[in-house]
């Protein structure tokens, strides 16, 4: 029997004594399949390409993008041409943030009072920003206002000072989540800290604005530094680059110095003190030059800022050493018979030895104070003596206590 449409004979076999027939499956050799069967070509390796889907809202006319909509200009049309015309995609409008009329009027009143000349209205606006619980919806608009005013008034000291006061009030407001908008606020504050020129005349007191901006940076790092661990390292990196770049003006150097000094004793010790020798090679000639009185005055301001930072470092270190010396006196005077309260561990039991007690305050990891005194005296001379005297007074009072 031949199969339908085939010349090959098909043999049927009976299944036992029943009237049931079946065909045997043909045995195929795997080797014949591999050697004789023509396999399809291997697929190509996947590749990736990039292209612009849209540039400033306009779709480029490139092969990778879908074809643009073609509109017929004539009145004649047929089924063939209509099929070539693509349907225009549906464009959904963007969702806009809607404020109530009362909030809009409140916002306009606040910003007008911040920039206005009425002192009473100005203080009332600052008070509302520092305590009002209903300002959270206005925070995006405040951030946009702050960025715009700082960018457009880089030489208007009065407006920049008012904007920093506004930032300060928003930061201390406990009823709004300012941390969600720090990435908008910090650039404006850093601009007022290390900006090249923040006033029309170099004789204006732009130093106070930089000091205020440094305090704001310090407040941000101390309040939100643990929640957002990359805030302070990025700020420190920015300020260190501004401090060590001799191509920057001295006004920028001053802002970087006070900004680093406000960030705490570790930043002063690790970022400012090791770079003093390098920076003084640039600062001393600027202080001694006679061509420009403005540049000489700016150099002296940088010198005073570095002196204050170094003196604060000595005061911080003196407290640590005063505590260590007091602990040493108490531990030795007790003769280990009546251990002092400071010489006890967390469980209330006395330490095993005096060395353990000293290690508890990490005295072994500190550089001797004489080394710091010698280094800072070589740089600042007799100007460092007031801080050394205060350090001695602190140690004496600590020991007497």
N, C-alpha and C positions, 0 to 999 in steps of 0.2 A: 504494500500500500504506500502510496506517495502522499506526502503532506501537501496542503493547499498552497499553491504558488511556489512549490519547491520540487526539484527533480531528485532529491535525495530520498531513498527508500526508508520508510519508517516501519520498524518491525514491532508488532504488538505481541505480547506474551500474556498467557492466561494465568490468573492468580489462583492457583489450586484447582479445585473442581468447580468453583463458582464461575458464573458467566461475567467475570470481571477481567478486564484486560488492562495492561499498563505498558509503558515504554521504559526501557532502561536508559538511565542517564549516561551520557558519554563521558568517559574518563578523559580528563585534560591533563596534560603535562605542564607543570609550572615552568619548566625550562623552555618549553615551546612558547608559552605565553610571553615570557620575558624576552626571548630572542626574536620572535616573529611579530609580536604585536607592536604596532607603531604608536608610541605614547605621545601625548601632546607636549608641546614645549613648556618648560618651566615658567612659572609666572615671574614677572619682574619684581625686583626688590622695592619695597615702599619708599617713596621719597616725599619730601616736604618742601613747599615753597611758600613764600610770604608775598603779600601784595596789599596795596591800600584799598580797603573797601570804600572808604570815603575820605576826602581831604577837605576839611573845613565845611563839611556838610554836602559836598559835591562829589558824586560818584565818578571816578576816572573811567575813561573809555578805553579799557584794556580787555584782552580776551578772558582773563580770569574772572571778571565781574559779569553779572547777568546783563544782557542787552538792554539798552534804554528803551523807553516807551516811544514808539513811532506813531505820530499822529498824521492822518491823511489831510492834505491841504485842499484837495479838490472835492467836488460834490459827488463825483462818480466813485462807486465802490462796488465790489463784487465779493463773492464768498472767498475767492482765492486771496485777494488783498486783505480782507477783513481777518482772515486766519493768521496773517503775519503780524497784525497789530497786537501787541501784548497788553494785557490788562494793567492798569496803573496800580501799584501797591497801595494798600491802605496805610496812611500815616496817622498814628495816634498822637494826640497832643500830650506834651509833657505835663506832669502833675505839678502844679504850683502851690507853694506854701501860702495859705491864706491866713491873714491876720484879721482880727476883728477891728472895727473902726476905732474902738476905745484904745486898743493896744497900739495901733498906728499913730494915733494922736499922742499917746504917752511916749512912744519912741521919739517922735519928732520934738516933743517938748524937752526930753532929756538931752538929746544931742544939741539942740539949740542952746540949752542952758550951759552945757559943757563948753561950748565955743563962745558964748555970749559974754558981755561985759558986766552984766548984773552979778555982783558978788554973792548976794543972798540966794538968787536962783541957782548959781553955780554950786554953792555948798549944799543946797537942797537936793540937787540932782545927784551929787556924789553920795550923799547920805542914802538916797533911795537905791542907788546901784549897789551899795555895800550891805543892805539889809532887806530889800524888798523881795518877797518870795515868789513874785509873779513874773520874773524877768526871763525865765528859761526859754520861752518861745522867741524872745528877742535876741538871744545870744548870737545866732548866725548874722543878724543885721548889725549887732555891735562889732563883731569881728570884721565884717566887711568895712564898716565905718572906720575902725582903728587902722586897718591896713591902708585904706585910701588916704586918710589924713596924714599918716606918717610918710607915705610915698610922695604926696603932693606938697608937703610943708617941711622939707628937709632943712631949710634955712630959717624957719620960723620957730624960734625958741619958745615963745609963749604957747603956741598951739601944741608943740611936742610935749611940753611940760603938762599941759592940761590932759592930753591923751594918756600920758603915763599915770596921772592921778586917776583917770577913769579905769585904766587897767588894774591899778592897785585895788580900787573899790570892788571891781568884779571878781578879783581873785580871792578876796577875803569874805565874800558873800557866802554864808554857809548854806543857803537855800537853793543854789543852782549848781549844776554839775559842770564846772568850768573845765575839768580835765578832758572833756570830749572836744574841746576847742583849743587846746594848748598848741596844736600844730599851726594854728592861725595867729595866736597871740605871741609866741616866742620870737618869730622873725621880726616883728615890729619892735619888741623890746630890745633885741640884739642890735637892731639898727640904731636905736637911741643910745646904745651902750658903746659901740665901736664905729659909729658913723664918722666919716671923714670930716664933715662940717655940719654942725647942727644950728648955726646961727649966721646972721649976716655979717656981724663984726666979730673978729677973734677975741675982742676984749670982753664980750658978754660972758656971763657966768654959765657956760654950757657944762662946766665941771659938775655942778649940782645935779643937772639932768642925768649925766652919766652915773653919778653915785646912786641916784634913785633907781635907774635902770638896773644897776648891779644888785641892789637890794631886792628888786622884783625877781631877777634871775635866781638869786639865792633862795627866796621864798618858794619859788616854783620847784626847785630841786629838792628842798628839804620837805616839802609837803607831798609831792607826788613822785619823788625819786624812787621810792621802794615799789610803787605800783607799776611804774613805767621805767624799767631799769636802763633804757637806752637814752633817756633825756639828759642826765648829767654828763655821761661820756661824750655825747655829741656836742654839748655846749662847751665842755672843756677843750675838746679838739678844735673847735672853732676859735676859741679865745687864745689858745696856745699858738695857733697859726698866725693870728693877728698880732700877738705879742712879739714873736720872733721874726716877723717879716719886716726887714728894715726899709722896704719900699713903701710901707704904709706910713701915714703921717703920725706924729707924736700924739695927736689927739686920740687916734685909734689905739695906740699903745697904752695910753692912760686908761681907756675904757677896758681893755683886756686885763690890765694889771688889777684894777679894783674889782673887776668881775671874778677873776681867779681868787683874789684874796677873800671875797665874800663867801666863797663856796666851802670854806672850812679849813681846819688846820692841815689835813692830809693833802689837800690841793695846794696849799701854800708851800708845804714842805717838798712835795714831789714835782710840782710844775713850775714854781717860781724860783725857789732857792737854787736848784741846780743850774738854772739858766742865767743867773745874775752876772757871772763873769763874762759870758758871751755878750749879754746885752749892754753891760757897762762900757765895752769897747766902742759901742755906737753912741751911748748916752753922754759920756764925759765930753767928747768933742762938741756935741750939740750944746752942752751947758756952757762951754768956754768960748764959743764962737761969738763974734761981735757984729756980724753982718745984719742979723735980723733979731730984734728984741722980742718979737712974737715967738719965734722958734726957741729962743733961749728961755722964755717964760714957760713954754710948753714942756721943755726938757726938765726944768726945775719941778714942775707939777708931777711929771713921771717919777722923778727922783724921790719926792715926798711920798708918793703912793707906794713905791718900793720900800722906803724906810718904814712906813707904817705897817706894811705887810711883814717885813722882817721883825719889827718890834713885837707885833702880835704873835708871831711864831715863837719868840723868846718867852713871852708871857705864858703861852700855852705849854711850852716845854717846861717852864719853871714850876707850873702846878703839878705836872707829872713827877718831876724830880723832888719837889717838896713833899709830895705824898710818899715817895719812896724813902726819903730821908727820915720822915716822921715814923714810918713803919719800921725802919732800921733801928731807930732809937728806942722805940717801944719794945721791939723784939729782944734787943740786947739788954735793956735795963730790967726786963722781967726775969732774966736768968733761967728762962724756960720753966720757972716754978708757977708763975701766974701768967700764962700766955695772954697777950692783949687780945682785944676783940678783933683787931685787924688781922691777927696771925692765925685765925681760925678758918677752917674750910667751910664749904657750903653746908655740911652736915653738923656744924657746931663744934667739931673736934679740932684740937690743935694740929697744925701742919707737922709733918714728920721732921722737917728741918727748916732752918732759916732760909736756905736756898730756895725751897719750895715757896716760901712766903714772898721772897723777892721776885720769883718767876711769875707770881700771880699778877704783878703789876707790870710785867714785861720790861724790866729794867735792862735785862741782858740784850735786848734788841735795839736799844737806843744808842745813838752816837753820843759820846761824851760832850757835855755842854761846852767845855773849853774849846773843842774843835769848832763848834758853831760860833762862839765868841770871836775866835781868831779870824775866821773867814769873814764874818760880818763887819768886824772892825777894820779889816783891810779894805773893805768896800765903802763903808760909810764913815769911818773915822770916829771922831768924838760924838757924832750925832746919835750913835747907838747907845751911849752911856745912860740916858734917862731910862731906857728899857731895862738895862742891866741893873740899875738902882732899884727899880720897881720889882725886878725879879728877886733881888736880895731881901727886900722888905716882905715879899710874899712868903719866902722861905722862913724868915724869922717869925712871922705871925703864925705860920703853919706849925712850926716846931713848938712855939709857946702854947698853942692850943692843945 
